[in-house]
Amino acid sequence: MSNLSILQDFPSDFTFGVATSSYQIEGNAYGNCGKSIWDDFAQRRLNGIDGKKACNHYSFFKEDIKLIKEAGFKAYRFSFAWPRLFPENDNQINQDGVDFYHRLLDEISSNDLEPFPTLYHWDLPIRFLEIGGWENRDTSKRFAEYANFISKSYGDLFKSVTTINEPWCISWLSHYLGEHAPGKKDLNAAVRSMHNILLAHGLSIDSLRSEHNHQIGIVLNNEFGEPIDHDEKNIQATSLFDAIYNRWFADAIFKGKYPQIALNVFEAFMPQDFQSDLKIISKSIDWIGINYYTRSVIKSKIMEDGINYDCHRGSLKTTDMGWEFYPQGISYFINRLHEEYNEKIPIYITENGMANNDEINSKGEIEDFDRIEYFQLHLQEILECINKGIPVKGYFAWSLLDNYEWSFGYDKRFGLIHMNYEDFSRKPKQSYKQFQKYL
Ligand code: FCB
């Protein structure tokens, strides 16, 4: 049976932590938090299932930090909610929000955990819808001001900071595939936001550094693309998939350019003089985060807009999301980053984990053995990369708690800890206990 004894084989300075995000756990009904584009999307598209209460981490944060500590983790990755800090407009601060993150950071520090805050994990204040959200480059500039505020207010309380979580989800998934807020299906909107979200990252680098000597990183989600067969058409289609999903962001950040095969399709929608923005986007950063979950099987499909592929799932073992177990992908991307992008940059796995249909059994336990296996398989791949000399420095399990899984609402459970959404009681699963045992 799987266990996590592999944790003991990692170098002693390797950081193990857990990850969460504001909208998914805090509960925006509490503390005078403002609404985000997810509240709008939930109303329009998810039968109103939103993050109003979520895990009520706003009230239970002390218990949550204690659980992190007691498992033996050394770091906590969380995100600031922009609408909690600035619910109404960009200038009017919500003091309750400001105080909340002070309390949270104090609690993290008094438990000797290292904070890994993210500035943006998808809860864009709802007012930005009026100006087109990430389709408008003004949003990028306003993000840089918000980043500056965070650094000014809390910058002496954390070292590492993530600008943006998963630019692909914010742009392509939300503006082309329409599956996340704001739910558009429009290539033009997608391309603009793919550029503007990177610009937001680039502009925030200076605005953070002007306040503190931070360790700045960005978190990219990588998904492995596997052509369905050896047919040249499917191989070509996989190249475009990879260029849009993965390389678009890494090429811009590390090489200051966009992959040509994607540009060929996007050209008509690119802002004028995007090349000069790329100089800002590719400013040097201190570390890179990879979120990794699965692969996609790619088949060619000709569409009018020039997108020539379709994504499928294969026949490997799957999680409750229908995502296949494909641990080889994680080492593929670590190697690729190291070999093709930047040999020196410290790499963190900032998210990895699985949704499981967890139930409390008659003994009152949650036996999430598949999740333990999933972690074990991915950790094995990571360890091999470290043993080859690649500077992988940390691993964050997604997620501390079962939480609001975006367009899937509360049905998908990713937590090491089970959530009872009625009374907010938290119950560690076997996977939590495995981390605890071996950390
Ligand atoms: C990632 C997100 C995170 C969570 C996991 C399952 O794409 O960053 O918020 O939803 O997927």
Boltz pocket constraint, residues with backbone or C-beta under 6 A from the ligand:
constraints:
  - pocket:
      binder: B
      contacts: [[A, 21], [A, 24], [A, 165], [A, 166], [A, 169], [A, 221], [A, 291], [A, 351], [A, 398], [A, 404], [A, 405], [A, 406], [A, 414]]
      max_distance: 6.0
